[in-house]
Amino acid sequence: MKSIFSSVSFVEKLMLTKHLAIMIKSGVPIYDAFETLASHTPSRYFRKVLQGILKDIESGKSLYSALSKYPNVFDNFYTNLVKVSEESGTLEENLDFLSKQLSKDYALRKKIQGAMFYPAMIFVASIGIGGYMSLVILPQLVDFFSTLDIELPLTTKIMLWFANLMKMHGVLIIGGGLAFLVLMKILFSLKFFKPVWHGALVRIPLFGKIVLYGQLARFSRNLGTLLKSGVPVDVALRTTSDTLSNVVFQKHLYLITEDLIKGKSISDAMDKRHYYEFPPIITKMIKIGEETGNLEEVLLYLSDFFEEEVDNITKNLTTVLEPLMLAVIGLGVAFMAMAIISPIYKLTGSIR
């Protein structure tokens, strides 16, 4: 079973590619380059992987064959690009190009993670504070307000109803909520349900655009990179589909590849099937690229375009969510304040 101790981070793979490109460009033999990188790698597992690659290179195997033995570290996109580079004698240039593409991919991931971090942090904090208030503070208020001989305001009655509910069944409710979240996570990972979830994910307002454009940017960049390196278009499409995390994109790219093998162009296959995941701009630009024989450049331009779109959406998302979340939290605090202060104010008024 794969664990955190038997995996390589994206950053480690990115740095390996960058350093390897620089060393080979400087005239260092591949074996010496890997030997140096292996000796300076802090990760024990990654060092073991690089030492295994060293043994294969020493025994006369190609770099592609050596890397292919570790699919959990070097995916099809990476190994296919290395294979073509070795066959065409352009390993030095393509490793440099690959490191730049991986850097862009990493930057895109960080943008998406950054966009999700703020709302996730607020959501978790709200759940934590709300849980503490519900289980510890509100049950104490039930006993306090029940002793008051006055007509309680509606806000206080609502708060006391909720407080009573949490006092009697709070642990069960919160435990049930956590169990529901765990079950949903398991359900989303099931093979039969994942396409449904991934299909719905790209249609969610605002957040769906981030996922959609992120996948389109990776699709365009990876396919353009492979084609630029000389990989046959059907192999490039199939390899690109494996690099995407959304299974709906993967399935549709497999079907487009089948149409391609039957003699259709990529743009015709997309037009024929009318996939929601591939907007008209993708189809039109790919058609132009196919007609002009400049498809790889068009795809790389599209990847830059969609990365900029992700950047713009993430910036706008923060701008929209900050006041919205502050307003929701403010309303919650105001409701609690009214529910607690109003009966006390009413009580002091009756004493006068």
BALUMLUM-578579 format. One line per field, with one value per residue (C-alpha): residue number from 0; residue in three letters; y, z, x. Coordinates in nm, 4 decimals, padded with zeros to 6 digits. Each point is the difference from the previous one (the first is absolute). Example, Ala and Ser with C-alpha at 12.3 -4.5 7.8 and 13.67 -1.06 7.14 Angstrom:
REM BALUMLUM-578579
i 0_1
aa ALA_SER
yy -00.4500_00.3440
zz 00.7800_-00.0660
xx 01.2300_00.1370
This chain:
REM BALUMLUM-578579
i 0_1_2_3_4_5_6_7_8_9_10_11_12_13_14_15_16_17_18_19_20_21_22_23_24_25_26_27_28_29_30_31_32_33_34_35_36_37_38_39_40_41_42_43_44_45_46_47_48_49_50_51_52_53_54_55_56_57_58_59_60_61_62_63_64_65_66_67_68_69_70_71_72_73_74_75_76_77_78_79_80_81_82_83_84_85_86_87_88_89_90_91_92_93_94_95_96_97_98_99_100_101_102_103_104_105_106_107_108_109_110_111_112_113_114_115_116_117_118_119_120_121_122_123_124_125_126_127_128_129_130_131_132_133_134_135_136_137_138_139_140_141_142_143_144_145_146_147_148_149_150_151_152_153_154_155_156_157_158_159_160_161_162_163_164_165_166_167_168_169_170_171_172_173_174_175_176_177_178_179_180_181_182_183_184_185_186_187_188_189_190_191_192_193_194_195_196_197_198_199_200_201_202_203_204_205_206_207_208_209_210_211_212_213_214_215_216_217_218_219_220_221_222_223_224_225_226_227_228_229_230_231_232_233_234_235_236_237_238_239_240_241_242_243_244_245_246_247_248_249_250_251_252_253_254_255_256_257_258_259_260_261_262_263_264_265_266_267_268_269_270_271_272_273_274_275_276_277_278_279_280_281_282_283_284_285_286_287_288_289_290_291_292_293_294_295_296_297_298_299_300_301_302_303_304_305_306_307_308_309_310_311_312_313_314_315_316_317_318_319_320_321_322_323_324_325_326_327_328_329_330_331_332_333_334_335_336_337_338_339_340_341_342_343_344_345_346_347_348_349_350_351
aa MET_LYS_SER_ILE_PHE_SER_SER_VAL_SER_PHE_VAL_GLU_LYS_LEU_MET_LEU_THR_LYS_HIS_LEU_ALA_ILE_MET_ILE_LYS_SER_GLY_VAL_PRO_ILE_TYR_ASP_ALA_PHE_GLU_THR_LEU_ALA_SER_HIS_THR_PRO_SER_ARG_TYR_PHE_ARG_LYS_VAL_LEU_GLN_GLY_ILE_LEU_LYS_ASP_ILE_GLU_SER_GLY_LYS_SER_LEU_TYR_SER_ALA_LEU_SER_LYS_TYR_PRO_ASN_VAL_PHE_ASP_ASN_PHE_TYR_THR_ASN_LEU_VAL_LYS_VAL_SER_GLU_GLU_SER_GLY_THR_LEU_GLU_GLU_ASN_LEU_ASP_PHE_LEU_SER_LYS_GLN_LEU_SER_LYS_ASP_TYR_ALA_LEU_ARG_LYS_LYS_ILE_GLN_GLY_ALA_MET_PHE_TYR_PRO_ALA_MET_ILE_PHE_VAL_ALA_SER_ILE_GLY_ILE_GLY_GLY_TYR_MET_SER_LEU_VAL_ILE_LEU_PRO_GLN_LEU_VAL_ASP_PHE_PHE_SER_THR_LEU_ASP_ILE_GLU_LEU_PRO_LEU_THR_THR_LYS_ILE_MET_LEU_TRP_PHE_ALA_ASN_LEU_MET_LYS_MET_HIS_GLY_VAL_LEU_ILE_ILE_GLY_GLY_GLY_LEU_ALA_PHE_LEU_VAL_LEU_MET_LYS_ILE_LEU_PHE_SER_LEU_LYS_PHE_PHE_LYS_PRO_VAL_TRP_HIS_GLY_ALA_LEU_VAL_ARG_ILE_PRO_LEU_PHE_GLY_LYS_ILE_VAL_LEU_TYR_GLY_GLN_LEU_ALA_ARG_PHE_SER_ARG_ASN_LEU_GLY_THR_LEU_LEU_LYS_SER_GLY_VAL_PRO_VAL_ASP_VAL_ALA_LEU_ARG_THR_THR_SER_ASP_THR_LEU_SER_ASN_VAL_VAL_PHE_GLN_LYS_HIS_LEU_TYR_LEU_ILE_THR_GLU_ASP_LEU_ILE_LYS_GLY_LYS_SER_ILE_SER_ASP_ALA_MET_ASP_LYS_ARG_HIS_TYR_TYR_GLU_PHE_PRO_PRO_ILE_ILE_THR_LYS_MET_ILE_LYS_ILE_GLY_GLU_GLU_THR_GLY_ASN_LEU_GLU_GLU_VAL_LEU_LEU_TYR_LEU_SER_ASP_PHE_PHE_GLU_GLU_GLU_VAL_ASP_ASN_ILE_THR_LYS_ASN_LEU_THR_THR_VAL_LEU_GLU_PRO_LEU_MET_LEU_ALA_VAL_ILE_GLY_LEU_GLY_VAL_ALA_PHE_MET_ALA_MET_ALA_ILE_ILE_SER_PRO_ILE_TYR_LYS_LEU_THR_GLY_SER_ILE_ARG
yy 00.0000_00.3430_00.2380_00.3460_-00.1694_-00.1650_00.3012_00.2915_00.3516_00.2060_00.2517_-00.2732_-00.1176_00.3582_00.0745_-00.3252_00.0931_00.3535_-00.1150_-00.2842_00.2392_00.2429_-00.2751_-00.1691_00.3419_00.0585_-00.3214_-00.2270_-00.3661_-00.1344_-00.2573_00.2604_00.2383_-00.2604_-00.1045_00.3594_00.0566_-00.3276_00.0918_00.3391_-00.1119_00.0316_-00.2419_-00.3572_-00.1509_00.2339_-00.0778_-00.3693_00.0666_00.1974_-00.2733_-00.2539_00.2215_00.0216_-00.3803_-00.0275_00.2702_-00.1700_-00.3308_00.1679_00.0721_00.3210_00.2781_-00.0611_-00.3688_00.0917_00.2646_-00.2253_-00.2361_00.2689_00.1027_00.1399_00.2557_00.0554_-00.0086_-00.0801_00.3643_00.0208_-00.3347_00.0418_00.3386_-00.1491_-00.2895_00.2308_00.2230_-00.2942_-00.1233_00.3454_00.1004_00.3014_-00.1106_00.3134_00.2414_-00.1996_-00.0418_00.3763_00.0444_-00.2653_00.1744_00.3249_-00.1774_-00.1709_00.3400_00.1384_-00.3011_00.0513_00.3714_-00.0885_-00.2500_00.2570_00.2560_-00.2472_-00.1093_00.3636_00.0776_-00.2906_00.0656_00.3150_-00.1291_-00.3391_00.1678_00.2146_-00.3030_-00.2153_00.2859_00.0619_-00.3689_-00.0114_00.3117_-00.0999_-00.3470_00.1428_00.2491_-00.2704_-00.2584_00.2203_00.3523_-00.0342_-00.2881_00.2210_00.2792_-00.2349_-00.0279_00.3745_00.1247_-00.2597_00.1724_00.3381_00.0817_00.2070_-00.0512_-00.0824_00.1615_-00.2152_00.0021_-00.1352_-00.2696_-00.1141_-00.0042_-00.1925_-00.2549_-00.0621_00.0010_-00.2585_-00.2144_00.0119_-00.0619_-00.3237_-00.1231_00.2208_-00.2751_-00.2179_00.2852_00.1053_-00.3635_-00.0719_00.3048_-00.1138_-00.3540_00.1424_00.1936_-00.3153_-00.2021_00.2696_-00.0046_-00.3800_00.0274_00.2611_-00.2347_-00.2990_-00.0906_00.0015_00.3348_00.1930_00.0929_00.1407_00.2074_00.1195_00.0919_00.2050_00.1548_00.2008_00.1361_00.1466_00.3814_00.1821_-00.2936_-00.2175_00.2501_-00.0339_-00.3801_00.0180_00.2546_-00.1763_-00.3259_00.1809_00.1739_-00.3329_-00.1714_00.2723_00.0270_-00.3752_-00.0783_00.2952_-00.1039_-00.3599_00.1026_00.2533_-00.2801_-00.2208_-00.2438_-00.1351_00.1779_-00.3117_-00.0994_00.3617_00.0183_-00.3282_00.1010_00.3438_-00.1561_-00.1975_00.3215_00.1540_-00.0497_00.0324_-00.3400_00.1602_00.1802_-00.3272_-00.1964_00.2615_00.0229_-00.3787_00.0249_00.2856_-00.2165_-00.2817_00.2423_00.1218_-00.3561_-00.0395_00.2971_00.2996_00.3115_00.1039_00.3017_-00.2119_-00.2552_00.2775_00.1573_-00.3355_-00.0821_00.3535_-00.0494_00.2568_-00.0254_00.1314_00.3474_00.1357_00.1995_-00.3257_-00.1632_00.3084_00.0601_-00.3686_00.0063_00.3010_-00.1768_-00.3150_00.1953_00.2061_-00.2870_00.1948_-00.1962_-00.0255_00.3782_00.0626_-00.2440_00.1632_00.3391_-00.1442_-00.1319_00.3504_00.1417_-00.2389_00.0470_00.3752_-00.0704_-00.2118_00.2816_00.2578_-00.2199_-00.0769_00.3711_00.0823_-00.2922_00.1422_00.3444_-00.1436_-00.2504_00.2255_00.2424_-00.2816_-00.2145_00.2990_00.0882_-00.3552_-00.0115_00.3497_-00.1003_-00.3073_00.2049_00.2646_-00.2676_-00.1519_00.3450_00.0877_-00.3377_00.0370_00.3743_00.0603_-00.2052_00.1415_00.3553_-00.0862_-00.1416_00.3104_00.2168_-00.1899_00.0390_00.3789
zz 00.0000_-00.0990_00.2881_00.0507_00.0537_-00.3445_-00.2107_-00.1652_00.0165_-00.3115_00.1161_00.0288_-00.3532_-00.1262_00.1627_-00.1330_-00.3547_00.0323_00.1379_-00.2506_-00.2903_00.1237_00.0567_-00.3365_-00.1692_00.1694_-00.1493_00.3066_-00.1019_00.1002_00.2401_00.1819_00.0135_00.1655_00.2356_00.1176_00.0347_00.1909_00.2503_00.0706_00.0230_00.3571_-00.0624_00.0812_-00.2380_-00.2873_00.0541_-00.0293_-00.3270_-00.1451_00.1002_-00.1797_-00.3115_00.0317_-00.0020_-00.3139_-00.1815_00.1030_-00.1421_-00.3362_00.0149_-00.1408_00.2305_-00.1154_00.1041_00.3351_00.0767_-00.1133_00.2903_00.2374_-00.1355_00.3399_-00.0343_-00.3759_-00.1775_-00.3672_-00.0994_00.1484_-00.1298_-00.3509_-00.0329_00.1085_-00.2450_-00.2968_00.1123_00.0100_-00.3412_-00.1581_00.1878_00.1597_00.3647_00.1130_-00.1561_00.0975_00.3628_00.0215_-00.1676_00.2286_00.3125_-00.1147_-00.0648_00.3394_00.1588_-00.1674_00.1141_00.3555_-00.0106_-00.1246_00.2832_00.2584_-00.1426_00.0246_00.3499_00.1032_-00.1273_00.1996_00.3175_00.1214_-00.0210_00.1394_00.2952_00.0776_-00.0324_00.2362_00.2515_-00.0117_00.0562_00.2924_00.1721_-00.0716_00.1448_00.3174_00.0441_-00.0604_00.2360_00.2798_00.0082_-00.1232_00.2330_00.2989_-00.1311_00.0018_00.3800_00.0414_-00.2188_00.1298_00.3425_-00.1427_00.0584_-00.3172_-00.3546_-00.2029_-00.3439_-00.3132_-00.0599_00.3528_-00.0461_-00.3220_00.1681_00.3019_-00.2240_-00.1740_00.3346_00.1417_-00.3075_00.0340_00.3742_-00.0479_-00.3336_-00.0731_-00.0009_-00.2194_-00.2466_-00.0347_-00.0158_-00.2653_-00.1989_00.0058_-00.0948_-00.2907_-00.1267_00.0194_-00.1866_-00.2689_-00.0449_-00.0400_-00.2411_-00.2147_-00.0335_-00.1190_-00.3638_-00.0987_00.1698_-00.0821_-00.3587_00.1371_00.2610_-00.2396_-00.2608_00.2573_00.1373_-00.3162_-00.0048_00.3523_-00.0262_00.0373_00.1542_-00.3027_-00.2312_00.1963_-00.0361_-00.3673_-00.1056_00.2079_-00.1880_-00.3363_00.0727_00.0861_-00.3041_-00.2380_00.1478_00.0219_-00.3459_-00.1528_00.1733_-00.1213_-00.3586_-00.0008_00.1063_-00.2913_00.1753_-00.2414_00.0525_00.1062_00.2546_00.1179_00.0539_00.1906_00.2133_00.0683_00.1179_00.2630_00.1401_00.0749_00.3391_-00.1195_-00.1197_-00.2285_-00.1899_-00.0166_-00.1393_-00.2646_-00.1109_-00.0417_-00.2255_-00.1977_-00.0432_-00.1397_-00.2530_-00.0859_-00.0755_-00.2282_-00.2063_00.1561_00.1160_00.3679_-00.0727_-00.2008_00.2817_00.2521_-00.2285_-00.0506_00.3689_00.1362_00.3314_00.2689_00.1293_-00.3293_-00.0709_-00.3581_00.0321_00.0440_-00.3047_-00.2215_00.0992_-00.0441_-00.3450_-00.0967_00.1298_-00.1978_-00.3212_00.0316_00.1201_00.3149_00.2511_00.2738_00.0102_00.0113_00.2902_00.1950_-00.0599_00.1311_00.3118_00.0765_-00.0654_00.2398_00.2657_-00.0139_00.0289_00.3108_00.1426_-00.0659_00.1467_00.3155_00.0550_-00.0540_00.2214_00.2966_-00.0668_-00.0075_00.2846_00.2609_00.0432_-00.0453_00.2753_00.2273_-00.0518_00.0854_00.3110_00.0982_-00.0301_00.2150_00.2683_-00.0126_00.0396_00.3013_00.1567_-00.0479_00.1382_00.3155_00.0679_-00.0779_00.2905_00.2429_-00.1104_00.0307_00.3499_00.1235_-00.1476_00.1918_00.3278_-00.0376
xx 00.0000_00.1327_00.0676_00.1452_00.3359_-00.0097_-00.0909_00.1755_-00.1408_-00.0624_00.2619_00.2663_-00.0736_00.0048_00.3367_00.1470_-00.1038_00.1379_00.3358_00.0239_-00.0646_00.2672_00.2596_-00.0533_00.0052_00.3377_00.1381_-00.0308_-00.0693_-00.3427_00.1462_00.2128_-00.2969_-00.2232_00.2788_00.0430_-00.3750_-00.0480_00.2698_-00.1587_-00.3645_-00.1372_-00.2906_00.1029_-00.2575_00.0908_00.3688_-00.0823_-00.1876_00.2922_00.2448_-00.2193_00.0056_00.3799_00.0320_-00.2168_00.1992_00.3249_-00.1250_-00.0618_-00.3728_-00.1446_-00.1122_-00.3587_00.0161_00.1533_-00.2645_-00.2879_00.0673_-00.1317_-00.3447_-00.1033_00.2827_00.0323_-00.3361_-00.0677_00.0342_00.3496_00.1275_-00.1446_00.1650_00.3343_-00.0435_-00.0573_00.2882_00.2403_-00.1110_00.0353_00.3162_-00.1685_00.0107_00.1845_-00.2516_-00.3082_00.1038_00.0371_-00.3379_-00.1540_00.1306_-00.1642_-00.3314_00.0126_00.0693_-00.3125_-00.1995_00.1252_-00.0880_-00.3497_-00.0479_00.1059_-00.2439_-00.2895_00.1034_00.0346_-00.3493_-00.1457_00.2025_-00.1763_-00.3606_00.1105_00.1738_-00.3058_-00.2295_00.2103_00.0333_-00.3755_-00.0746_00.2456_-00.1353_-00.3598_00.0607_00.1553_-00.2864_-00.2613_00.1481_00.1404_-00.1491_-00.3591_-00.1019_00.0966_-00.2250_-00.3004_00.0126_00.0609_-00.2861_-00.2462_00.0163_-00.1064_-00.3658_-00.0470_-00.1281_00.3095_00.0585_-00.0281_00.3788_00.0563_-00.2662_00.1666_00.3407_-00.1372_-00.1711_00.3337_00.1845_-00.2424_00.0439_00.3794_-00.0184_-00.1939_00.1372_00.3057_00.2630_-00.2215_-00.0702_00.3654_00.1162_-00.2621_00.1137_00.3625_-00.1027_-00.2030_00.3056_00.2155_-00.2639_-00.0265_00.3786_-00.0093_-00.2928_00.1800_00.2991_-00.2062_00.0547_-00.3685_-00.0753_00.3172_-00.1097_-00.3267_00.1837_00.2715_-00.2629_-00.1932_00.3199_00.0745_-00.3563_00.0050_-00.0297_00.3329_00.1947_-00.0833_00.1701_00.3242_-00.0088_-00.1034_00.2625_00.2648_-00.0640_-00.0123_00.3316_00.1654_-00.1566_00.1187_00.3481_00.0692_-00.1373_00.1869_00.3231_-00.0251_-00.0807_00.2842_00.2347_-00.1076_-00.2364_-00.2694_-00.3309_-00.1984_00.2671_00.0219_-00.3779_-00.0108_00.2980_-00.1503_-00.3268_00.1951_00.1489_-00.3424_-00.1644_-00.3614_-00.1301_-00.2619_00.2770_00.1939_-00.2948_-00.0799_00.3624_00.0081_-00.3076_00.1588_00.3122_-00.2168_-00.1539_00.3499_00.1159_-00.3049_00.1194_-00.1719_00.1822_-00.0031_-00.2225_-00.2488_-00.0181_-00.0673_-00.2629_-00.1699_-00.0335_-00.0719_00.1765_-00.0808_00.3594_00.1429_-00.1450_-00.0275_00.3242_00.1949_-00.1602_00.0439_00.3619_00.0899_-00.1644_00.2117_00.3109_-00.0780_-00.0647_00.3184_00.2196_00.0794_-00.2089_00.2630_00.0546_-00.3756_-00.0356_00.2826_-00.1646_-00.3296_00.1739_00.1298_-00.3478_-00.1748_00.2690_-00.0658_-00.3734_00.0611_00.2139_-00.2741_-00.2750_00.1995_00.0645_-00.3680_-00.1022_00.1885_-00.1502_-00.3541_00.0307_00.1649_-00.2948_-00.2528_00.1523_00.0465_-00.3674_-00.1138_00.2205_-00.1159_-00.3673_00.0651_00.1722_-00.2757_-00.2690_00.1792_00.0466_-00.3681_-00.1114_00.2127_-00.0194_-00.3703_-00.1456_00.2574_-00.0903_-00.3679_00.0562_00.1832_-00.2730_-00.2705_00.1931_-00.0059
